[in-house]
Amino acid sequence: MLQALTPSQGAKLISPNIYTLITCIDSKGQPNAIGASWVTRTSIDPFLMLISIAFTRYSHDEIARMGEFVIHYPNEEQAAGAWLCGVESGRNQNKIKKAGLKLVDSRIVRTPTIDDVTVAFECETKNSFITGDHTVFVGEVVAVTGNPVKNKHLYYTANSGLMSLDLTGNINKNIEKDR
Amino acid sequence: MLQALTPSQGAKLISPNIYTLITCIDSKGQPNAIGASWVTRTSIDPFLMLISIAFTRYSHDEIARMGEFVIHYPNEEQAAGAWLCGVESGRNQNKIKKAGLKLVDSRIVRTPTIDDVTVAFECETKNSFITGDHTVFVGEVVAVTGNPVKNKHLYYTANSGLMSLDLTGNINKNIEKDR
Protein backbone atom coordinates (compact mmCIF):
# COMPACT_ATOMS: atom_id res chain seq x y z
CA MET A 1 0.00 0.00 0.00
CA LEU A 2 1.19 3.51 -0.75
CA GLN A 3 2.37 5.74 2.04
CA ALA A 4 3.43 9.37 2.11
CA LEU A 5 7.19 9.79 1.70
CA THR A 6 9.57 12.70 2.04
CA PRO A 7 11.27 13.95 -1.12
CA SER A 8 14.58 12.49 0.02
CA GLN A 9 12.99 9.08 0.71
CA GLY A 10 11.50 9.18 -2.77
CA ALA A 11 14.73 10.27 -4.40
CA LYS A 12 16.55 7.36 -2.76
CA LEU A 13 14.04 4.79 -4.01
CA ILE A 14 14.57 5.67 -7.67
CA SER A 15 18.20 4.57 -7.52
CA PRO A 16 20.23 2.92 -9.05
CA ASN A 17 20.85 5.91 -11.30
CA ILE A 18 22.94 5.93 -14.44
CA TYR A 19 26.42 7.36 -13.76
CA THR A 20 28.09 9.38 -16.50
CA LEU A 21 31.12 11.60 -16.82
CA ILE A 22 30.81 14.89 -18.69
CA THR A 23 33.94 16.49 -20.10
CA CYS A 24 34.39 20.14 -20.94
CA ILE A 25 37.28 22.61 -21.34
CA ASP A 26 37.75 25.26 -18.67
CA SER A 27 38.70 28.90 -19.13
CA LYS A 28 42.39 28.00 -18.74
CA GLY A 29 42.08 25.56 -21.63
CA GLN A 30 42.28 22.53 -19.32
CA PRO A 31 39.89 19.61 -19.77
CA ASN A 32 37.74 18.72 -16.78
CA ALA A 33 35.34 15.85 -16.06
CA ILE A 34 32.39 15.71 -13.67
CA GLY A 35 30.13 12.89 -12.56
CA ALA A 36 26.48 13.35 -13.56
CA SER A 37 23.38 11.19 -13.18
CA TRP A 38 20.76 13.64 -14.40
CA VAL A 39 21.25 12.79 -18.04
CA THR A 40 18.81 11.46 -20.63
CA ARG A 41 18.10 11.21 -24.31
CA THR A 42 15.47 13.72 -25.38
CA SER A 43 14.91 13.43 -29.16
CA ILE A 44 15.28 10.68 -31.74
CA ASP A 45 15.60 12.82 -34.91
CA PRO A 46 17.65 14.93 -34.43
CA PHE A 47 19.52 12.79 -31.87
CA LEU A 48 19.52 15.02 -28.78
CA MET A 49 20.60 14.36 -25.20
CA LEU A 50 20.27 16.60 -22.17
CA ILE A 51 22.29 17.05 -19.00
CA SER A 52 21.18 18.87 -15.86
CA ILE A 53 24.08 20.62 -14.11
CA ALA A 54 23.94 22.51 -10.80
CA PHE A 55 24.80 26.22 -10.90
CA THR A 56 27.35 25.60 -8.14
CA ARG A 57 29.52 23.17 -10.07
CA TYR A 58 32.81 24.35 -11.49
CA SER A 59 31.98 22.95 -14.92
CA HIS A 60 28.60 24.71 -15.16
CA ASP A 61 29.96 27.97 -16.56
CA GLU A 62 32.55 26.18 -18.67
CA ILE A 63 29.93 24.05 -20.41
CA ALA A 64 27.84 27.18 -20.97
CA ARG A 65 30.80 29.08 -22.40
CA MET A 66 32.10 26.34 -24.69
CA GLY A 67 28.75 25.38 -26.21
CA GLU A 68 29.76 21.72 -26.30
CA PHE A 69 30.41 18.77 -24.02
CA VAL A 70 30.96 15.02 -24.19
CA ILE A 71 28.79 12.54 -22.26
CA HIS A 72 30.60 9.31 -21.30
CA TYR A 73 29.32 6.04 -19.87
CA PRO A 74 32.52 4.78 -18.19
CA ASN A 75 33.21 1.05 -18.22
CA GLU A 76 33.37 -0.80 -14.91
CA GLU A 77 37.18 -0.91 -14.86
CA GLN A 78 37.10 2.90 -14.75
CA ALA A 79 34.93 2.97 -11.62
CA ALA A 80 37.52 4.29 -9.16
CA GLY A 81 38.54 7.16 -11.43
CA ALA A 82 34.97 7.91 -12.44
CA TRP A 83 34.01 8.09 -8.80
CA LEU A 84 36.87 10.47 -7.99
CA CYS A 85 35.63 12.77 -10.78
CA GLY A 86 32.21 12.73 -9.14
CA VAL A 87 33.26 13.62 -5.60
CA GLU A 88 36.14 16.07 -6.11
CA SER A 89 36.14 19.47 -7.81
CA GLY A 90 38.32 20.31 -10.80
CA ARG A 91 38.63 23.92 -9.70
CA ASN A 92 42.16 23.56 -8.35
CA GLN A 93 43.48 20.28 -9.76
CA ASN A 94 43.67 18.13 -12.86
CA LYS A 95 41.07 15.57 -11.81
CA ILE A 96 41.27 13.52 -14.98
CA LYS A 97 44.98 12.84 -14.51
CA LYS A 98 44.49 12.05 -10.81
CA ALA A 99 41.68 9.68 -11.78
CA GLY A 100 43.96 7.75 -14.11
CA LEU A 101 41.73 8.41 -17.08
CA LYS A 102 43.23 8.96 -20.51
CA LEU A 103 41.93 11.58 -22.91
CA VAL A 104 41.85 11.24 -26.67
CA ASP A 105 40.84 13.67 -29.40
CA SER A 106 37.14 13.71 -30.14
CA ARG A 107 35.98 13.15 -33.70
CA ILE A 108 34.08 16.45 -34.09
CA VAL A 109 34.12 18.65 -30.98
CA ARG A 110 37.16 20.37 -29.42
CA THR A 111 36.42 18.89 -25.97
CA PRO A 112 38.35 15.62 -25.58
CA THR A 113 36.81 12.18 -25.05
CA ILE A 114 37.81 9.80 -22.24
CA ASP A 115 39.39 6.73 -23.81
CA ASP A 116 37.93 3.23 -23.64
CA VAL A 117 34.54 4.11 -22.15
CA THR A 118 31.55 1.93 -23.02
CA VAL A 119 30.13 4.76 -25.09
CA ALA A 120 30.68 8.52 -25.53
CA PHE A 121 28.41 11.10 -27.15
CA GLU A 122 29.98 14.27 -28.53
CA CYS A 123 27.41 17.05 -28.12
CA GLU A 124 27.01 20.57 -29.46
CA THR A 125 24.71 22.64 -27.26
CA LYS A 126 21.53 23.58 -29.12
CA ASN A 127 19.60 25.10 -26.25
CA SER A 128 19.74 25.57 -22.51
CA PHE A 129 17.22 26.53 -19.87
CA ILE A 130 17.09 26.97 -16.14
CA THR A 131 15.26 24.43 -13.99
CA GLY A 132 15.37 25.52 -10.35
CA ASP A 133 18.98 25.32 -9.14
CA HIS A 134 20.26 23.59 -12.30
CA THR A 135 20.73 24.40 -15.97
CA VAL A 136 19.60 21.88 -18.56
CA PHE A 137 21.93 21.83 -21.56
CA VAL A 138 20.42 20.21 -24.64
CA GLY A 139 23.09 18.79 -26.93
CA GLU A 140 22.89 17.50 -30.46
CA VAL A 141 24.93 14.33 -30.75
CA VAL A 142 27.40 14.94 -33.57
CA ALA A 143 29.55 11.83 -33.10
CA VAL A 144 29.37 8.58 -31.13
CA THR A 145 32.34 6.43 -30.12
CA GLY A 146 32.66 3.50 -27.76
CA ASN A 147 34.11 0.15 -26.87
CA PRO A 148 31.27 -2.36 -27.17
CA VAL A 149 33.49 -5.11 -25.71
CA LYS A 150 33.54 -3.18 -22.41
CA ASN A 151 29.79 -2.84 -22.25
CA LYS A 152 29.40 -3.06 -18.46
CA HIS A 153 28.95 0.54 -17.41
CA LEU A 154 28.26 2.31 -14.14
CA TYR A 155 25.22 3.00 -11.98
CA TYR A 156 25.06 4.72 -8.63
CA THR A 157 23.09 2.95 -5.93
CA ALA A 158 21.77 4.82 -2.89
CA ASN A 159 22.89 2.04 -0.56
CA SER A 160 26.07 0.58 -1.98
CA GLY A 161 28.15 2.90 -4.16
CA LEU A 162 28.77 2.12 -7.80
CA MET A 163 27.75 -1.05 -9.59
CA SER A 164 27.90 -2.01 -13.25
CA LEU A 165 25.40 -3.43 -15.71
CA ASP A 166 25.54 -4.42 -19.34
CA LEU A 167 22.73 -4.19 -21.87
CA THR A 168 21.57 -7.71 -21.03
CA GLY A 169 21.39 -6.97 -17.30
CA ASN A 170 24.57 -8.78 -16.23
CA ILE A 171 25.71 -7.13 -13.02
CA ASN A 172 28.71 -6.52 -10.77
CA LYS A 173 27.82 -4.99 -7.44
CA ASN A 174 29.82 -2.90 -5.00
CA ILE A 175 32.67 -2.10 -7.33
CA GLU A 176 33.29 1.31 -5.79
CA LYS A 177 31.97 2.31 -2.39
CA ASP A 178 31.25 5.67 -0.87
CA ARG A 179 34.25 6.57 1.23
CA MET B 1 40.06 1.18 -27.73
CA LEU B 2 37.35 3.53 -28.93
CA GLN B 3 35.73 2.99 -32.29
CA ALA B 4 33.19 5.01 -34.24
CA LEU B 5 29.62 3.87 -33.57
CA THR B 6 26.28 4.65 -35.16
CA PRO B 7 23.75 6.57 -33.03
CA SER B 8 21.64 3.43 -32.65
CA GLN B 9 24.63 1.37 -31.52
CA GLY B 10 25.41 4.07 -28.97
CA ALA B 11 21.83 4.32 -27.79
CA LYS B 12 21.75 0.57 -27.20
CA LEU B 13 24.93 0.59 -25.12
CA ILE B 14 23.53 3.05 -22.56
CA SER B 15 20.82 0.59 -21.54
CA PRO B 16 19.53 -0.59 -19.07
CA ASN B 17 17.33 2.50 -18.83
CA ILE B 18 15.00 3.36 -16.00
CA TYR B 19 11.40 2.43 -16.85
CA THR B 20 8.62 4.66 -15.51
CA LEU B 21 4.90 5.05 -16.06
CA ILE B 22 3.47 8.53 -16.46
CA THR B 23 -0.22 9.07 -15.75
CA CYS B 24 -2.35 11.88 -17.07
CA ILE B 25 -6.04 12.58 -17.68
CA ASP B 26 -7.24 12.69 -21.29
CA SER B 27 -9.75 15.09 -22.83
CA LYS B 28 -12.58 12.62 -22.09
CA GLY B 29 -11.65 12.67 -18.41
CA GLN B 30 -10.16 9.16 -18.55
CA PRO B 31 -6.81 8.44 -16.89
CA ASN B 32 -4.08 7.07 -19.13
CA ALA B 33 -0.58 5.72 -18.47
CA ILE B 34 2.44 5.59 -20.75
CA GLY B 35 5.85 3.98 -20.40
CA ALA B 36 8.73 6.47 -20.37
CA SER B 37 12.48 6.12 -19.92
CA TRP B 38 13.56 9.66 -20.70
CA VAL B 39 12.94 10.93 -17.18
CA THR B 40 15.31 12.53 -14.70
CA ARG B 41 15.52 14.77 -11.66
CA THR B 42 16.59 18.28 -12.60
CA SER B 43 16.65 20.44 -9.45
CA ILE B 44 17.15 19.83 -5.73
CA ASP B 45 15.46 22.95 -4.32
CA PRO B 46 12.78 23.26 -5.61
CA PHE B 47 12.45 19.51 -6.21
CA LEU B 48 11.92 19.30 -9.98
CA MET B 49 11.79 16.35 -12.35
CA LEU B 50 11.53 16.35 -16.12
CA ILE B 51 10.01 13.98 -18.66
CA SER B 52 10.65 13.96 -22.40
CA ILE B 53 7.57 12.92 -24.39
CA ALA B 54 7.35 12.42 -28.16
CA PHE B 55 4.93 14.70 -30.04
CA THR B 56 3.34 11.59 -31.57
CA ARG B 57 2.22 10.02 -28.30
CA TYR B 58 -1.42 10.21 -27.35
CA SER B 59 -0.57 11.52 -23.89
CA HIS B 60 1.60 14.36 -25.17
CA ASP B 61 -1.23 16.85 -25.68
CA GLU B 62 -3.04 15.64 -22.57
CA ILE B 63 -0.06 16.30 -20.34
CA ALA B 64 0.35 19.73 -21.97
CA ARG B 65 -3.33 20.54 -21.45
CA MET B 66 -3.62 19.36 -17.84
CA GLY B 67 -0.45 21.02 -16.55
CA GLU B 68 0.25 18.06 -14.29
CA PHE B 69 1.32 14.43 -14.36
CA VAL B 70 2.46 11.67 -12.02
CA ILE B 71 5.76 9.80 -12.51
CA HIS B 72 5.72 6.21 -11.21
CA TYR B 73 8.51 3.69 -10.70
CA PRO B 74 6.47 0.44 -10.89
CA ASN B 75 7.51 -2.43 -8.65
CA GLU B 76 8.68 -5.66 -10.27
CA GLU B 77 5.36 -7.44 -9.68
CA GLN B 78 3.77 -4.83 -11.95
CA ALA B 79 6.12 -5.58 -14.85
CA ALA B 80 3.60 -7.19 -17.22
CA GLY B 81 1.09 -4.37 -16.82
CA ALA B 82 3.78 -1.71 -16.96
CA TRP B 83 5.09 -3.21 -20.17
CA LEU B 84 1.64 -3.25 -21.75
CA CYS B 85 1.29 0.47 -20.98
CA GLY B 86 4.59 1.03 -22.79
CA VAL B 87 3.78 -0.81 -26.00
CA GLU B 88 0.08 -0.09 -26.55
CA SER B 89 -1.67 3.25 -27.08
CA GLY B 90 -4.41 4.55 -24.81
CA ARG B 91 -6.10 6.32 -27.71
CA ASN B 92 -8.88 3.73 -28.08
CA GLN B 93 -8.80 1.68 -24.89
CA ASN B 94 -8.48 1.84 -21.12
CA LYS B 95 -4.91 0.61 -20.90
CA ILE B 96 -4.64 0.88 -17.15
CA LYS B 97 -7.55 -1.51 -16.60
CA LYS B 98 -6.23 -3.91 -19.23
CA ALA B 99 -2.83 -3.80 -17.52
CA GLY B 100 -4.35 -4.84 -14.21
CA LEU B 101 -3.10 -1.70 -12.49
CA LYS B 102 -5.18 -0.05 -9.78
CA LEU B 103 -5.55 3.71 -9.51
CA VAL B 104 -5.87 5.64 -6.28
CA ASP B 105 -6.45 9.32 -5.59
CA SER B 106 -3.30 11.38 -5.54
CA ARG B 107 -2.55 13.52 -2.52
CA ILE B 108 -2.37 16.88 -4.33
CA VAL B 109 -2.93 16.65 -8.10
CA ARG B 110 -6.13 15.61 -9.89
CA THR B 111 -4.34 12.97 -11.98
CA PRO B 112 -4.56 9.62 -10.16
CA THR B 113 -1.60 7.59 -8.86
CA ILE B 114 -1.02 3.90 -9.65
CA ASP B 115 -1.29 1.94 -6.42
CA ASP B 116 1.58 0.06 -4.81
CA VAL B 117 4.41 1.33 -7.00
CA THR B 118 7.88 1.62 -5.49
CA VAL B 119 7.59 5.39 -5.62
CA ALA B 120 5.38 8.01 -7.30
CA PHE B 121 6.01 11.73 -7.79
CA GLU B 122 3.03 14.03 -8.22
CA CYS B 123 4.12 16.87 -10.50
CA GLU B 124 2.73 20.26 -11.46
CA THR B 125 4.18 21.48 -14.75
CA LYS B 126 6.31 24.59 -14.23
CA ASN B 127 7.77 24.87 -17.71
CA SER B 128 8.00 23.02 -20.99
CA PHE B 129 10.20 23.30 -24.04
CA ILE B 130 10.66 21.57 -27.34
CA THR B 131 13.73 19.40 -27.92
CA GLY B 132 13.68 18.06 -31.49
CA ASP B 133 10.76 15.64 -31.81
CA HIS B 134 9.90 15.65 -28.09
CA THR B 135 8.59 18.08 -25.50
CA VAL B 136 10.32 18.29 -22.14
CA PHE B 137 7.84 18.92 -19.33
CA VAL B 138 9.44 20.19 -16.13
CA GLY B 139 7.37 19.30 -13.08
CA GLU B 140 7.59 20.51 -9.52
CA VAL B 141 7.15 17.54 -7.19
CA VAL B 142 4.28 18.48 -4.88
CA ALA B 143 3.81 15.10 -3.19
CA VAL B 144 5.69 11.79 -2.98
CA THR B 145 4.15 8.42 -2.16
CA GLY B 146 5.50 4.90 -2.36
CA ASN B 147 5.83 1.42 -1.00
CA PRO B 148 9.42 1.08 0.26
CA VAL B 149 8.87 -2.63 0.95
CA LYS B 150 8.48 -3.17 -2.80
CA ASN B 151 11.67 -1.38 -3.68
CA LYS B 152 12.65 -3.49 -6.69
CA HIS B 153 11.62 -1.37 -9.65
CA LEU B 154 11.94 -1.68 -13.40
CA TYR B 155 14.64 -1.08 -15.99
CA TYR B 156 14.51 -1.70 -19.71
CA THR B 157 17.45 -3.61 -21.20
CA ALA B 158 18.24 -3.42 -24.92
CA ASN B 159 18.80 -7.18 -25.08
CA SER B 160 16.41 -8.81 -22.62
CA GLY B 161 13.24 -6.85 -21.87
CA LEU B 162 12.51 -5.62 -18.37
CA MET B 163 14.55 -6.38 -15.28
CA SER B 164 14.29 -5.04 -11.76
CA LEU B 165 16.77 -3.54 -9.31
CA ASP B 166 16.55 -2.24 -5.78
CA LEU B 167 18.55 0.59 -4.27
CA THR B 168 21.28 -1.83 -3.13
CA GLY B 169 21.65 -3.35 -6.61
CA ASN B 170 19.78 -6.62 -5.99
CA ILE B 171 18.52 -7.77 -9.36
CA ASN B 172 15.94 -9.93 -11.10
CA LYS B 173 16.53 -10.35 -14.80
CA ASN B 174 14.19 -11.17 -17.67
CA ILE B 175 10.98 -10.54 -15.81
CA GLU B 176 9.15 -9.30 -18.90
CA LYS B 177 10.39 -9.96 -22.42
CA ASP B 178 9.77 -8.17 -25.66
CA ARG B 179 7.04 -10.07 -27.42
Chai-1 contact restraints between the chains, C-beta under 6 A:
chainA,res_idxA,chainB,res_idxB,connection_type,confidence,min_distance_angstrom,max_distance_angstrom,comment,restraint_id
A,L2,B,T145,contact,1.0,0.0,6.0,A-B,restraint_1
A,L2,B,N147,contact,1.0,0.0,6.0,A-B,restraint_2
A,A4,B,T145,contact,1.0,0.0,6.0,A-B,restraint_3
A,L5,B,V144,contact,1.0,0.0,6.0,A-B,restraint_4
A,L5,B,G146,contact,1.0,0.0,6.0,A-B,restraint_5
A,P7,B,F47,contact,1.0,0.0,6.0,A-B,restraint_6
A,P7,B,V144,contact,1.0,0.0,6.0,A-B,restraint_7
A,G10,B,V119,contact,1.0,0.0,6.0,A-B,restraint_8
A,G10,B,V144,contact,1.0,0.0,6.0,A-B,restraint_9
A,L13,B,T118,contact,1.0,0.0,6.0,A-B,restraint_10
A,L13,B,V119,contact,1.0,0.0,6.0,A-B,restraint_11
A,L13,B,G146,contact,1.0,0.0,6.0,A-B,restraint_12
A,L13,B,N151,contact,1.0,0.0,6.0,A-B,restraint_13
A,I14,B,Y73,contact,1.0,0.0,6.0,A-B,restraint_14
A,S15,B,L167,contact,1.0,0.0,6.0,A-B,restraint_15
A,P16,B,L165,contact,1.0,0.0,6.0,A-B,restraint_16
A,W38,B,T40,contact,1.0,0.0,6.0,A-B,restraint_17
A,W38,B,R41,contact,1.0,0.0,6.0,A-B,restraint_18
A,W38,B,T42,contact,1.0,0.0,6.0,A-B,restraint_19
A,T40,B,W38,contact,1.0,0.0,6.0,A-B,restraint_20
A,T40,B,T40,contact,1.0,0.0,6.0,A-B,restraint_21
A,R41,B,W38,contact,1.0,0.0,6.0,A-B,restraint_22
A,T42,B,W38,contact,1.0,0.0,6.0,A-B,restraint_23
A,T42,B,S52,contact,1.0,0.0,6.0,A-B,restraint_24
A,T42,B,T131,contact,1.0,0.0,6.0,A-B,restraint_25
A,T42,B,H134,contact,1.0,0.0,6.0,A-B,restraint_26
A,S43,B,T131,contact,1.0,0.0,6.0,A-B,restraint_27
A,S43,B,G132,contact,1.0,0.0,6.0,A-B,restraint_28
A,S43,B,D133,contact,1.0,0.0,6.0,A-B,restraint_29
A,S43,B,H134,contact,1.0,0.0,6.0,A-B,restraint_30
A,I44,B,D133,contact,1.0,0.0,6.0,A-B,restraint_31
A,D45,B,D133,contact,1.0,0.0,6.0,A-B,restraint_32
A,P46,B,G132,contact,1.0,0.0,6.0,A-B,restraint_33
A,F47,B,P7,contact,1.0,0.0,6.0,A-B,restraint_34
A,L48,B,T131,contact,1.0,0.0,6.0,A-B,restraint_35
A,L48,B,G132,contact,1.0,0.0,6.0,A-B,restraint_36
A,S52,B,T42,contact,1.0,0.0,6.0,A-B,restraint_37
A,Y73,B,I14,contact,1.0,0.0,6.0,A-B,restraint_38
A,T118,B,L13,contact,1.0,0.0,6.0,A-B,restraint_39
A,V119,B,G10,contact,1.0,0.0,6.0,A-B,restraint_40
A,V119,B,L13,contact,1.0,0.0,6.0,A-B,restraint_41
A,F129,B,F129,contact,1.0,0.0,6.0,A-B,restraint_42
A,T131,B,T42,contact,1.0,0.0,6.0,A-B,restraint_43
A,T131,B,S43,contact,1.0,0.0,6.0,A-B,restraint_44
A,T131,B,L48,contact,1.0,0.0,6.0,A-B,restraint_45
A,T131,B,V138,contact,1.0,0.0,6.0,A-B,restraint_46
A,G132,B,S43,contact,1.0,0.0,6.0,A-B,restraint_47
A,G132,B,P46,contact,1.0,0.0,6.0,A-B,restraint_48
A,G132,B,L48,contact,1.0,0.0,6.0,A-B,restraint_49
A,D133,B,S43,contact,1.0,0.0,6.0,A-B,restraint_50
A,D133,B,I44,contact,1.0,0.0,6.0,A-B,restraint_51
A,D133,B,D45,contact,1.0,0.0,6.0,A-B,restraint_52
A,H134,B,T42,contact,1.0,0.0,6.0,A-B,restraint_53
A,H134,B,S43,contact,1.0,0.0,6.0,A-B,restraint_54
A,V138,B,T131,contact,1.0,0.0,6.0,A-B,restraint_55
A,V144,B,L5,contact,1.0,0.0,6.0,A-B,restraint_56
A,V144,B,P7,contact,1.0,0.0,6.0,A-B,restraint_57
A,V144,B,G10,contact,1.0,0.0,6.0,A-B,restraint_58
A,T145,B,L2,contact,1.0,0.0,6.0,A-B,restraint_59
A,T145,B,A4,contact,1.0,0.0,6.0,A-B,restraint_60
A,G146,B,L5,contact,1.0,0.0,6.0,A-B,restraint_61
A,G146,B,L13,contact,1.0,0.0,6.0,A-B,restraint_62
A,N147,B,L2,contact,1.0,0.0,6.0,A-B,restraint_63
A,N151,B,L13,contact,1.0,0.0,6.0,A-B,restraint_64
A,T157,B,L167,contact,1.0,0.0,6.0,A-B,restraint_65
A,T157,B,G169,contact,1.0,0.0,6.0,A-B,restraint_66
A,A158,B,L167,contact,1.0,0.0,6.0,A-B,restraint_67
A,N159,B,L167,contact,1.0,0.0,6.0,A-B,restraint_68
A,N159,B,T168,contact,1.0,0.0,6.0,A-B,restraint_69
A,S160,B,T168,contact,1.0,0.0,6.0,A-B,restraint_70
A,S160,B,G169,contact,1.0,0.0,6.0,A-B,restraint_71
A,M163,B,G169,contact,1.0,0.0,6.0,A-B,restraint_72
A,L165,B,P16,contact,1.0,0.0,6.0,A-B,restraint_73
A,L167,B,S15,contact,1.0,0.0,6.0,A-B,restraint_74
A,L167,B,T157,contact,1.0,0.0,6.0,A-B,restraint_75
A,L167,B,A158,contact,1.0,0.0,6.0,A-B,restraint_76
A,L167,B,N159,contact,1.0,0.0,6.0,A-B,restraint_77
A,T168,B,N159,contact,1.0,0.0,6.0,A-B,restraint_78
A,T168,B,S160,contact,1.0,0.0,6.0,A-B,restraint_79
A,G169,B,T157,contact,1.0,0.0,6.0,A-B,restraint_80
A,G169,B,S160,contact,1.0,0.0,6.0,A-B,restraint_81
A,G169,B,M163,contact,1.0,0.0,6.0,A-B,restraint_82
A,G169,B,K173,contact,1.0,0.0,6.0,A-B,restraint_83
A,I171,B,I171,contact,1.0,0.0,6.0,A-B,restraint_84
A,K173,B,G169,contact,1.0,0.0,6.0,A-B,restraint_85
